[in-house]
């Protein structure tokens, strides 16, 4: 609850309505938008032509960087098996929730309290084992980086979905009087299953639906997803691999380590834009269209942001909605009432920890540059919500691009250091937490 001018107001709730994604509207209804889209298509075509010509003149073969894509998706079959198993577990969580609800209504108040505590502990244990078990599988199987990114991001998404479903429906059960099971209105399995795949993190029994599926639109977005994936591979090969592929095979000077930060702004920003467009636009639009999900507001105009707070509120609406509804509001209304900054800091801390957990499991090493940049800059500056005036948009974009350059530089550096200076399988904790490019003496 918020208090303004002496009046207590409820925090705003997510409202769903039928609307297209922002870029879809701009590309379809604006000539300027279509021109910008065509420019990127031309860049894609030129890069495709250049890559093929360059590879043929140097090696006599045309691979178009597809070998990196195959390498990235190594052991995808096992990743899909883990993904299917995780979805089965998610469906079982629905059955467990209904079991808890129905048994609870047969108990006396004291019994209900004990029953609730038992299942609260089971839920926390399930969340922990879900993530820990997946991490153990990833450590054993050693997926390719693209496969690992897919499986670990999907597991986080599934947990967020399950928590959203449980947190939304628990109050329904608590409001129902005991021994009145006929008054208990819980979602059916079809509603839960639809929510698991719908492009939203906020649970509702019903969502606005479109009338039919535009399969041409679906195929167009899937094609864009594959194009973004290919862009990833080409940029990684042309920029990052060429710079650091011989780290630890020879000693680098400090200048050779620092200078690429600025050149690696290009791949850093490119990866960010490709992630945004491929995942938040094309992928979500494809799934939304297949499921006839009407609300396509997956992001807002983050590129106009004049403060870091505004950027984080508009970059990823799907995750932002979940963080606001199930983290921020919980702390602001229940745990630390009326303390916006503390609740905001908790949101950024949770987000930073999850991002770092993902990177550790994808790259299989510990280099918390993302955590440091995310928490020390984004969280602190967003907590005070600094607005930079007429230079705000420039400063926000400049800070983000430099941060991405630093992150791309160090992650690539450590990746090749790990490959070129391998240690025994049973490494110690100290060896895991200290960067390999430092312990192997790769820098003069």
MILODO-245286 format. One record per atom (N, C-alpha, C): x, y, z. Coordinates in steps of 0.001 Angstrom, whole numbers, padded with zeros to 6 digits, always signed. Layout:
% MILODO-245286
XYZ...
% end
This chain:
% MILODO-245286
+000834-001199+000000+000000+000000+000000+000874+001256+000000+000456+002275-000692+001144+003560-000696+000256+004594-000029+000873+005546+000672+000131+006624+001303+000522+007928+000656-000436+008619+000077-000182+009877-000605-001247+010873-000207-000797+012043+000309-001715+013094+000770-002700+012565+001807-002174+011663+002666-002998+011144+003739-003976+010063+003317-003955+009679+002043-004887+008679+001541-004115+007402+001210-004624+006289+001694-003963+005015+001449-004403+004466+000098-003421+004174-000744-003727+003685-002084-003044+002340-002310-003709+001515-003086-003116+000246-003451-002051+000444-004522-001007-000416-004479+000008-000371-005523-000638-000769-006849-000190-000173-007951-000814-000487-009241-000654-001952-009601-001690-002501-010229-001678-003894-010639-001510-003980-012152-000940-005082-012591-000724-005292-014007-002054-005464-014721-002275-004664-015737-003483-004761-016539-003117-005264-017934-003789-006300-018386-003520-006877-019698-004564-006390-020706-004094-006109-021903-005007-005745-022977-004356-006103-024313-005147-006179-025352-004614-006535-026670-003854-005353-027258-002572-005561-027534-001714-004520-028126-000490-005192-028723+000019-004620-029790+001210-005142-030458+002469-004707-029721+003555-005424-029983+004854-005004-029467+005221-003655-030076+005975-002875-029334+006293-001508-029746+006981-001457-031103+007986-002309-031316+008708-002284-032587+007851-002806-033733+006958-003726-033449+006036-004190-034495+005206-003022-035012+004713-002213-034086+003926-001040-034473+004765-000060-035278+005996+000183-034827+006855+001145-035518+007245+000651-036905+007556-000637-037030+007974-001167-038318+006821-001239-039314+005619-001497-038819+004477-001665-039719+003778-000352-040056+003777+000580-039106+002971+001795-039285+003785+003060-039534+005098+002953-039481+005931+004135-039647+006935+003910-040772+007012+004858-041680+007984+004747-042776+009402+004826-042241+009618+005674-041229+010946+005762-040619+011319+004428-039969+010354+003808-039296+010611+002518-038665+010967+001451-039684+010234+001411-040802+010535+000429-041844+011907+000666-042448+012284+001935-042581+013609+002256-043136+014711+001773-042213+014555+002003-040920+015553+001532-039940+015662+000006-039992+014514-000661-040076+014518-002131-040172+015266-002576-041428+015008-001897-042548+015674-002258-043798+017180-002046-043723+017605-001012-042986+019042-000771-042806+019704-001956-042128+019055-002484-041083+019627-003639-040376+019609-004885-041262+018591-005027-042101+018562-006160-043031+019708-006051-044030+019993-004837-044498+021114-004617-045418+022431-004950-044730+022585-004512-043480+023806-004828-042723+023973-006341-042602+022869-007028-042323+022899-008483-042214+023365-009109-043535+022811-008635-044649+023166-009185-045961+024635-008930-046288+025102-007710-045982+026512-007375-046260+027442-008217-045398+027089-008383-044130+027925-009176-043234+027949-010631-043673+026815-011128-044135+026756-012500-044638+027667-012665-045853+027601-011711-046781+028438-011761-047978+029920-011655-047631+030255-010704-046751+031654-010511-046356+032218-011747-045667+031418-012342-044763+031892-013521-044029+032187-014675-044986+031263-014921-045915+031476-015999-046881+032684-015754-047759+032844-014533-048247+033980-014191-049120+035293-014281-048353+035321-013764-047127+036535-013771-046319+036974-015199-046009+036025-016046-045643+036373-017433-045327+036859-018180-046570+036243-017923-047708+036627-018648-048922+038029-018249-049386+038354-016950-049302+039677-016496-049756+040791-016968-048824+040472-017182-047549+041502-017574-046587+041638-019089-046447+040537-019801-046551+040578-021245-046293+040076-022089-047458+039453-021459-048449+038887-022225-049551+037565-022872-049210+037052-022583-048012+035765-023124-047575+034852-021986-047120+033565-022235-047168+032585-021260-046678+031809-021906-045529+032120-021467-044308+031455-022041-043134+030427-021083-042536+030582-019781-042809+029641-018753-042334+029426-018793-040822+030478-019217-040098+030467-019250-038630+029462-020236-038052+028904-021123-038904+027943-022092-038385+028603-023095-037444+029915-023309-037621+030605-024239-036732+030556-023760-035285+030553-022432-035074+030441-021907-033711+029047-022150-033135+028045-022059-033989+026679-022321-033530+026550-023785-033104+027077-024722-033946+027012-026140-033570+027775-026383-032274+028926-025727-032129+029717-025900-030908+028961-025358-029699+028291-024217-029882+027541-023629-028773+026381-024484-028317+025759-025216-029275+024609-026057-028928+025005-027513-028690+026248-027720-028292+026697-029078-027952+025835-029658-026829+025434-030909-026986+024610-031639-026015+023234-030995-025831+022707-030452-026926+021370-029862-026874+020320-030927-026576+020552-032172-027033+019583-033238-026765+019413-033474-025271+020530-033447-024533+020446-033623-023083+019805-032409-022422+020074-031222-022974+019454-030012-022438+017940-030067-022610+017479-030561-023753+016037-030686-023986+015422-031723-023059+016165-032797-022769+015682-033808-021833+015511-033210-020434+016497-032416-020001+016399-031744-018699+015233-030768-018693+015055-030065-019803+013959-029098-019906+012599-029789-019791+012438-030910-020467+011171-031657-020390+010916-032151-018967+011967-032639-018320+011831-033100-016935+011431-031964-016015+012014-030791-016227+011692-029634-015396+010237-029204-015578+009740-029301-016802+008339-028954-017046+007396-029953-016384+007790-031228-016353+006989-032237-015657+006943-031927-014166+008085-031547-013597+008124-031173-012184+007243-029959-011915+007255-028995-012850+006406-027819-012698+004936-028216-012677+004566-029153-013538+003173-029620-013553+002830-030350-012260+003785-031094-011703+003551-031763-010423+003367-030754-009297+004017-029588-009424+003853-028561-008385+002412-028068-008339+001736-028071-009497+000316-027701-009523-000511-028717-008737-000216-030002-008936-000921-031058-008204-000685-030932-006702+000550-030656-006317+000878-030483-004898+000148-029283-004299+000044-028223-005079-000657-027030-004581-002133-027340-004328-002771-028026-005239-004181-028375-005050-004347-029324-003870-003396-030241-003684-003443-031151-002532-003354-030366-001231-002413-029406-001178-002290-028559+000026-003595-027813+000299-004185-027242-000749-005394-026433-000579-006568-027263-000077-006778-028438-000670-007935-029250-000300-007801-029837+001102-006598-030300+001454-006394-030844+002800-006533-029745+003842-006062-028544+003521-006108-027436+004470-007537-027129+004914-008482-027253+004006-009869-026923+004327-010519-027934+005259-009885-029091+005437-010435-030109+006337-009881-029995+007747-008918-029071+007959-008228-028978+009244-008781-027847+010105-008569-027981+011408-008897-026917+012353-007819-025836+012268-008081-024639+012801-007109-023534+012686-005684-023883+013092-005505-024593+014225-004150-024953+014644-003502-025903+013646-004296-026853+013168-003774-027785+012181-003426-027090+010883-004203-026079+010524-003915-025328+009308-002569-024623+009398-002265-024045+010558-000987-023353+010729+000186-024315+010561+000070-025493+011180+001143-026487+011048+001267-026939+009591+000132-027200+008953+000093-027632+007545+000730-026574+006634+000416-025315+006886+000988-024227+006076+002497-024142+006242+002979-024298+007482+004423-024222+007727+005157-025371+007038+004541-026550+007088+005171-027711+006453+005340-027472+004957+004274-026987+004311+004339-026789+002870+005149-025562+002481+005253-024599+003371+006157-023463+003106+007598-023944+003070+007952-024812+004017+009308-025362+004037+009550-026260+002822+008527-027028+002433+008675-027880+001255+008897-027028+000000+008188-025912-000104+008337-025028-001269+009739-024456-001347+010242-023962-000214+011599-023392-000186+012623-024455-000547+012450-025662+000010+013370-026763-000294+013300-027139-001763+012101-027118-002328+011926-027439-003751+012649-026417-004624+012507-025131-004311+013203-024101-005075+014714-024330-005038+015213-024599-003841+016660-024783-003680+017148-026008-004435+016452-027145-004255+016885-028379-004913+016738-028293-006428+015725-027564-006880+015516-027374-008313+016746-026722-008945+017243-025639-008322+018388-024924-008861+019692-025672-008604+019828-026239-007395+021061-026956-007069+021221-028203-007930+020107-028930-008134+020162-030128-008968+020545-029798-010392+019993-028712-010921+020327-028299-012282+021801-027903-012380+022289-027212-011370+023691-026799-011376+024604-028022-011356+024239-029029-010576+025035-030258-010518+025018-030973-011873+023861-030980-012529+023769-031599-013860+024643-030842-014861+024570-029505-014830+025381-028700-015734+026869-028906-015519+027284-029061-014250+028700-029285-013944+029160-030643-014467+028266-031627-014427+028623-032977-014866+028589-033110-016388+027523-032600-017002+027321-032785-018439+028192-031835-019262+028384-030612-018777+029160-029587-019487+028572-029286-020867+027396-028668-020825+026715-028277-022057+027542-027241-022821+027274-027120-024124+027795-025989-024871+027190-024711-024319+027830-023585-024584+027388-022342-023949+025965-021941-024351+025596-022165-025602+024233-021845-026016+023231-022791-025371+023566-024071-025307+022697-025043-024639+022554-024710-023166+023679-024334-022536+023645-023986-021118+022810-022732-020883+022956-021741-021773+022158-020524-021647+020673-020846-021731+020311-021674-022692+018909-022073-022853+018377-022759-021608+019091-023770-021113+018545-024588-020040+018508-023830-018716+019543-023041-018417+019559-022342-017137+018570-021173-017121+018453-020455-018226+017461-019387-018284+016046-019951-018215+015819-021091-018838+014498-021714-018784+014146-022161-017372+015134-022658-016637+014840-023096-015269+014475-021923-014370+015174-020811-014554+014827-019612-013781+013416-019143-014144+013108-019173-015448+011768-018780-015893+010701-019680-015288+010939-020990-015274+009963-021926-014721+009735-021697-013229+010816-021432-012500+010659-021166-011066+009880-019878-010832+010173-018854-011617+009432-017600-011499+007950-017816-011801+007656-018635-012800+006265-018934-013147+005562-019656-012004+006217-020674-011450+005594-021442-010370+005354-020579-009138+006336-019730-008828+006168-018848-007672+005020-017874-007906+004920-017342-009124+003835-016410-009436+002481-017091-009286+002362-018315-009765+001093-019045-009649+000730-019287-008186+001703-019773-007419+001442-020076-006009+001111-018811-005234+001925-017768-005443+001721-016534-004666+000388-015870-004994-000077-016007-006223-001346-015405-006613-002532-016169-006044-002412-017482-005956-003556-018303-005577-003617-018678-004107-002518-018511-003377-002556-018779-001933-003616-017925-001227-003720-016608-001497-004762-015814-000820-006176-016339-001077-006431-016925-002236-007753-017503-002503-008066-018609-001505-007061-019449-001248-007255-020555-000311-007426-020024+001104-006611-019044+001468-006681-018501+002831-008013-017809+003103-008642-017264+002057-009938-016595+002243-011106-017576+002339-010869-018822+001937-011937-019817+001943-012099-020401+003346-013322-020438+003849-013581-020982+005178-013413-022493+005161-012982-023027+006300-012760-024472+006367-014087-025221+006264-013965-026443+005755-015093-027346+005535-016056-026804+004488-015554-025904+003603-016407-025376+002523-015677-025509+001192-015298-026709+000889-014489-026948-000310-015230-026553-001585-016562-026571-001531-017321-026208-002729-017125-024745-003104-016732-023895-002132-016505-022476-002401-015069-022182-002845-014230-023231-002851-012829-023043-003244-012725-023004-004765-012358-021876-005289-012229-021717-006738-010756-021595-007111-010207-022677-007583-008810-022693-008011-008733-022877-009524-007680-022361-010153-007522-022534-011602-007420-024011-011963-007946-024364-013118-007796-025744-013572-006406-025935-014184-006081-027188-014480-004737-027482-014978-004474-026807-016322-005512-026691-017159-005337-026041-018452-004905-024595-018307-005460-023882-017330-005074-022487-017089-003634-022400-016612-003249-023313-015729-001869-023338-015239-000899-023659-016373-001247-024661-017189-000358-025090-018275-000195-023986-019311-001268-023281-019612-001183-022156-020548-000239-021084-020004-000335-020816-018708+000513-019800-018083+001989-020177-018158+002293-021473-018068+003696-021902-018128+004385-021443-019405+003652-021354-020491+004256-021023-021785+003861-019640-022293+002895-019007-021671+002478-017668-022099+003597-016661-021847+003777-015688-022733+004853-014691-022565+004502-013619-021541+004321-014044-020306+004110-013143-019177+004550-013855-017916+004968-013093-016914+005360-013669-015631+004308-013410-014551+003223-012746-014903+002159-012427-013952+000991-013365-014193+000586-014092-013143-000483-015064-013338-001866-014408-013316-002695-014791-014280-004118-014458-014325-004866-015706-014784-006107-015838-014359-006906-016971-014831-007179-016867-016333-007375-015654-016801-007669-015420-018203-006867-014230-018707-006481-014285-019975-005761-013194-020616-006496-012799-021900-006316-011558-022341-006889-011174-023647-006285-012044-024746-007135-012565-025629-006670-013469-026680-007023-012904-028051-006145-013132-029001-006439-012746-030386-007334-013802-031032-007930-013469-032151-008920-014358-032765-008296-015526-033511-007144-015311-034140-006553-016380-034938-005031-016246-034919-004355-017269-035434-002890-017291-035478-002419-016884-036866-001538-015900-036925-000939-015474-038189+000363-016242-038379+000303-017359-039098+001469-018228-039214+002620-017563-039968+002311-016689-040898+003361-015956-041599+004136-015073-040617+003421-014454-039691+004047-013631-038658+004925-014493-037752+004451-015695-037411+005228-016614-036573+006533-016987-037268+006447-017394-038524+007642-017803-039267+008625-016650-039435+008093-015441-039633+008952-014263-039759+009761-014045-038486+009123-014162-037329+009823-013961-036060+010809-015079-035763+010472-016311-036137+011408-017415-035952+012644-017210-036820+012444-016732-038044+013577-016443-038932+014468-015363-038318+013850-014349-037710+014640-013301-037059+015428-013849-035882+014868-014806-035151+015594-015427-034042+016856-016121-034543+016740-016866-035632+017907-017555-036183+018929-016562-036744+018443-015477-037332+019361-014447-037831+020140-013819-036686+019463-013545-035566+020139-012980-034398+021184-013948-033855+020843-015235-033862+021784-016258-033400+023034-016274-034276+022863-016171-035592+023999-016159-036506+024844-014902-036318+024181-013757-036094+024896-012512-035801+025804-012701-034593+025290-013340-033555+026073-013622-032346+027376-014331-032714+027241-015417-033487+028409-016233-033820+029432-015445-034620+028970-014672-035606+029894-013906-036455+030636-012852-035645+029913-012120-034795+030544-011062-033998+031557-011659-033028+031204-012792-032407+032138-013445-031483+033407-013871-032211+033255-014406-033427+034422-014883-034175+035279-013732-034687+034649-012678-035180+035399-011577-035795+036053-010654-034767+035471-010570-033571+036004-009639-032575+036694-010362-031421+035935-011107-030635+036466-011627-029373+037498-012733-029569+037228-013660-030479+038151-014788-030652+039502-014331-031180+039504-013412-032119+040755-012946-032715+041638-012210-031714+041014-011570-030731+041789-010766-029781+042446-011622-028712+041702-012597-028160+042175-013287-026962+042437-014784-027157+042407-015283-028378+042536-016730-028543+043905-017264-028148+044914-016398-028031+046239-016881-027627+046645-016388-026243+045670-015944-025442+045974-015549-024064+046486-016779-023308+047524-016601-022518+048193-017646-021734+049091-018540-022595+048914-018503-023917+049899-019155-024788+051098-018242-024946+050859-016959-024736+051918-015959-024615+051457-014945-023588+052381-014209-023032+052017-013194-022036+051532-011923-022716+050423-011396-022212+049865-010138-022710+050357-008990-021832+050595-007840-022436+050886-006656-021639+049587-006107-021072+049696-005254-020073+048504-004662-019465+047745-003827-020484+048484-003195-021390+047835-002407-022438+047003-003269-023364+047497-004500-023655+046745-005404-024521+045477-005915-023849+045436-005828-022525+044240-006245-021790+043227-005112-021713+043720-003890-021484+042817-002757-021248+042288-002165-022546+043162-002020-023560+042758-001361-024803+041537-002000-025469+041432-003354-025493+040263-003953-026158+038925-003630-025499+038955-003078-024277+037685-002715-023635+036881-001806-024555+037579-000856-025180+036879+000120-026017+036461-000483-027358+037317-001345-027926+036907-001994-029174+035821-003037-028918+035820-003606-027716+034823-004615-027390+033482-004016-027003+033396-002676-027018+032087-002042-026895+031189-002498-028051+031796-002687-029233+031025-003106-030410+030368-004468-030184+031136-005537-029842+030457-006810-029583+029564-006764-028355+029961-006008-027316+029146-005915-026109+027770-005348-026390+027742-004215-027081+026464-003588-027428+025698-004452-028424+026419-005059-029355+025762-005930-030336+025071-007101-029639+025757-007720-028670+025145-008830-027937+023907-008367-027182+023976-007167-026588+022830-006637-025864+021644-006421-026799+021893-005796-027953+020811-005520-028892+020258-006813-029499+021144-007774-029785+020677-009040-030333+019864-009821-029310+020281-009769-028037+019505-010416-026977+018135-009767-026855+018131-008446-026884+016865-007717-026798+015944-008093-027956+016458-007990-029171+015592-008209-030326+015240-009695-030493+016244-010566-030335+015989-011984-030548+015113-012616-029484+015346-012239-028219+014629-012867-027110+013364-012096-026738+013505-010780-026506+012368-010003-026009+011390-009587-027102+011839-009561-028350+010921-009182-029419+010508-010398-030256+011450-010983-030969+011095-012045-031922+010561-013299-031226+011294-013783-030227+010889-015016-029544+009540-014849-028844+009376-013743-028098+008125-013533-027364+006956-013323-028322+007198-012625-029435+006134-012433-030417+005716-013752-031056+006685-014612-031332+006362-015907-031939+005500-016741-031002+005913-016835-029734+005135-017609-028763+003772-016977-028512+003743-015653-028420+002469-014970-028193+001493-015240-029328+002003-015232-030552+001121-015461-031698+000616-016903-031731+001489-017857-031442+001083-019267-031426+000024-019505-030348+000177-018861-029199-000754-019036-028083-001916-018050-028122-001936-017188-029159-002965-016157-029303-003017-015247-028068-001842-014999-027494-001730-014129-026331-001755-012677-026807-002714-011901-026327-002973-010581-026915-002038-009473-026512-001532-009481-025276-000735-008356-024774+000732-008557-025130+001234-007763-026056+002614-007913-026534+003540-006817-025984+003198-006207-024873+004079-005178-024320+005201-005851-023519+006220-006303-024250+007345-006995-023632+008446-006030-023210+008387-004811-023691+009392-003785-023398+008775-002441-023743+009437-001379-023298+009017-000025-023657+010191+000673-024343+010101+001965-024535+011153+002700-025264+012358+002969-024358+013084+001881-024034+014233+002007-023143+015333+002862-023759+015386+002957-025077+016454+003714-025746+016305+005224-025542+015172+005674-025011+014982+007093-024694+015257+007406-023221+015699+006418-022458+015855+006586-021003+016825+007710-020666+016441+008533-019685+017282+009627-019203+017835+009353-017810+017554+008179-017277+018122+007755-015997+018214+006241-016010+019087+005710-015172+019215+004265-015092+017941+003625-014562+017260+004336-013663+015997+003816-013144+014996+003617-014270+014896+004605-015144+013975+004505-016273+014386+003377-017206+015686+003210-017427+016168+002135-018295+015745+000776-017758+015952+000537-016474+015622-000757-015898+014114-001001-015844+013334+000055-015764+011882-000108-015747+011323-000415-017131+012062-000105-018180+011517-000233-019532+012217-001278-020393+013375-001752-019978+014170-002672-020792+013483-004029-020959+013027-004626-019874+012436-005968-019909+011188-005949-019036+010040-005682-019645+008797-005549-018895+008377-006878-018279+008680-007984-018932+008297-009295-018412+008905-009538-017030+010211-009375-016935+010885-009591-015652+010587-008449-014691+010522-007228-015206+010223-006072-014362+008872-006241-013657+007866-006718-014380+006551-006945-013772+006634-007953-012639+007391-009033-012858+007524-010076-011822+008259-009529-010602+009367-008835-010839+010130-008274-009721+009293-007280-008927+008530-006457-009622+007700-005469-008935+006592-006136-008130+005920-007129-008742+004757-007742-008107+005125-008675-006965+006171-009487-007160+006456-010543-006201+007690-010295-005332+008439-009246-005608+009573-008895-004746+009359-007499-004147+009274-006490-005007+009172-005111-004520+007939-004913-003638+006766-005304-004130+005538-005094-003371+005533-005888-002065+006094-007101-002089+006150-007907-000868+006959-007194+000208+008113-006647-000179+008963-005964+000803+008376-004613+001187+007863-003878+000196+007365-002530+000466+006080-002548+001302+005234-003534+001099+003946-003562+001785+003938-004430+003039+004809-005457+003087+004727-006405+004194+005968-006460+005078+007146-006499+004461+008369-006765+005233+009020-005484+005737+009204-004504+004850+009774-003210+005251+008836-002108+004766+007687-001946+005409+006640-001048+004910+007123+000379+004658+006699+000932+003516+006883+002337+003156+008336+002730+002905+009225+001747+002768+010639+002053+002515+010960+001687+001067+010784+002664+000173+010963+002410-001249+012401+002045-001598+013369+002763-001002+014768+002527-001362+015227+001146-000930+014822+000727+000269+015211-000606+000739+014580-001683-000132+013304-001521-000470+012631-002498-001331+013270-002516-002716+013617-001328-003224+014279-001256-004529+015636-001927-004513+016386-001745-003411+017697-002378-003322+017574-003898-003294+016575-004419-002583+016356-005863-002537+016100-006398-003941+015293-005660-004724+014999-006072-006096+016284-006192-006907+017153-005185-006816+018382-005213-007602+019365-006253-007088+019364-006480-005782+020258-007503-005242+019841-008881-005732+018548-009178-005676+018043-010462-006161+018349-010624-007642+018101-009575-008424+018357-009629-009861+019834-009836-010151+020709-009127-009416+022153-009263-009624+022630-010671-009288+022118-011248-008201+022511-012602-007799+022085-013621-008855+020864-013496-009359+020367-014440-010371+021167-014315-011659+021443-013070-012090+022255-012883-013292+023637-013518-013125+024240-013333-011952+025572-013887-011721+025525-015410-011670+024474-015959-011073+024310-017419-011027+024214-017987-012445+023490-017293-013315+023382-017726-014703+024737-017707-015398+025486-016625-015218+026791-016511-015882+027773-017560-015369+027764-017827-014074+028657-018842-013512+028386-020201-014132+027118-020534-014300+026769-021849-014821+026918-021949-016338+026791-020844-017043+026978-020865-018489+028465-020934-018831+029284-020084-018173+030713-020035-018484+031537-021018-017668+030966-021508-016556+031632-022455-015660+032896-021866-015026+032872-020601-014723+033916-019977-013906+033317-018782-013176+034027-018311-012169+033550-017209-011329+034325-015941-011665+033651-014986-012253+034237-013676-012547+033102-012658-012407+032884-012154-011184+031645-011406-010881+031618-009972-011408+032093-009757-012621+032083-008408-013161+030657-007922-013388+029777-008827-013813+028378-008450-014016+027729-008066-012694+027999-008833-011663+027433-008554-010338+027898-007200-009818+029200-006933-009981+029762-005675-009492+029171-004486-010239+029161-004573-011573+028619-003473-012367+027130-003288-012112+026415-004390-012029+024965-004343-011854+024610-003733-010514+025281-004203-009457+024884-003789-008112+025426-002421-007752+026694-002161-008054+027299-000904-007617+026836+000288-008436+026570+000081-009723+026121+001207-010546+024607+001234-010668+024037+000177-011196+022598+000170-011443+021785+000297-010165+022093-000537-009169+021282-000539-007958+021407+000768-007192+022643+001219-006988+022847+002430-006194+022274+003655-006904+022608+003814-008186+022129+004989-008908+020620+004963-009107+020076+003763-009319+018633+003670-009488+017916+003939-008179+018533+003566-007069+017905+003800-005769+017699+005286-005515+018642+006112-005976+018475+007556-005804+017842+008196-007031+017654+007390-008096+016929+007819-009298+017469+009137-009857+018781+009134-010140+019406+010331-010699+018925+010541-012132+018461+011749-012428+018085+012134-013777+019122+013126-014283+019693+012862-015445+020839+013623-015898+020492+014825-016785+019269+015280-016759+018889+016462-017517+018934+016220-019011+019276+017288-019753+019248+017176-021215+020307+016226-021747+021354+015974-020946+022380+015020-021348+022077+013614-020827+020917+013435-020197+020596+012169-019544+020670+010972-020461+020020+011048-021607+019987+009907-022501+021389+009541-022985+022196+010559-023309+023569+010309-023748+024375+009622-022642+024276+010135-021415+025063+009585-020315+024635+008159-019977+023340+007887-020007+022857+006533-019729+023375+005555-020775+023220+005907-022052+023673+005014-023113+025191+004858-023109+025916+005952-022813+027378+005872-022758+027819+004949-021619+027206+005106-020444+027563+004255-019314+027270+002790-019584+026136+002515-020213+025771+001139-020522+026745+000530-021522+027116+001281-022558+028020+000740-023579+029410+000460-023016+029924+001368-022172+031235+001124-021557+031174-000099-020648+030109-000212-019869+029945-001373-019002+029893-002671-019793+029196-002657-020915+029127-003847-021757+030486-004177-022371+031265-003142-022725+032604-003373-023248+033502-004032-022212+033435-003546-020970+034228-004139-019887+033841-005598-019669+032527-005841-019632+032047-007203-019373+032428-008155-020500+032210-007752-021751+032566-008615-022880+034063-008885-022898+034859-007869-022578+036318-007988-022595+036798-009013-021570+036337-008876-020324+036831-009742-019254+036291-011165-019380+035038-011321-019793+034497-012668-019942+035206-013416-021070+035489-012727-022179+036225-013368-023266+037648-013701-022832+038277-012782-022121+039639-012994-021633+039720-014235-020760+038798-014366-019797+038831-015501-018881+038427-016799-019588+037518-016713-020555+037107-017911-021291+038295-018559-021988+039095-017758-022694+040241-018311-023411+041381-018673-022459+041480-017958-021331+042470-018342-020331+042143-019719-019755+040857-019987-019532+040437-021301-019040+040755-022403-020058+040556-022095-021351+040812-023088-022391+042304-023331-022590+043101-022267-022546+044528-022375-022850+045381-022728-021642+044830-022611-020461+045582-022950-019246+044706-023827-018348+044381-025043-018803+043478-025905-018025+044144-026425-016757+043336-026621-015731+043789-027222-014486+043159-028597-014338+043498-029269-013260+042908-030575-013011+041403-030445-012802+040683-031540-013012+039228-031533-012839+038848-031155-011413+039573-031669-010435+039252-031409-009031+039974-030156-008550+039515-028995-009017+040152-027745-008617+039671-027353-007231+040499-026600-006520+040127-026145-005184+039216-024929-005281+038605-024582-004150+037727-023407-004126+038504-022151-004478+039724-022053-003994+040543-020882-004273+040818-020769-005775+041108-021892-006430+041375-021875-007865+040129-021512-008670+038965-021871-008157+037720-021546-008861+037405-020060-008771+037648-019454-007612+037230-018070-007391+038256-017034-007836+039474-017458-008181+040484-016515-008675+040596-016679-010185+040512-015587-010955+040565-015686-012423+041807-016417-012907+041640-017248-013906+042731-018053-014433+043796-017189-015111+043410-016075-015723+044424-015250-016384+045364-014595-015375+044992-014627-014108+045879-014112-013051+046755-015246-012508+046143-016385-012188+046894-017487-011563+047867-018154-012532+047571-018062-013843+048467-018710-014816+049551-017764-015326+049622-016567-014775+050661-015625-015186+050567-015226-016637+049364-014954-017085+049152-014638-018504+049414-013173-018825+049624-012345-017778+049838-010907-017976+051226-010540-017476+051935-009761-018259+053280-009328-017850+053177-008385-016665
% end
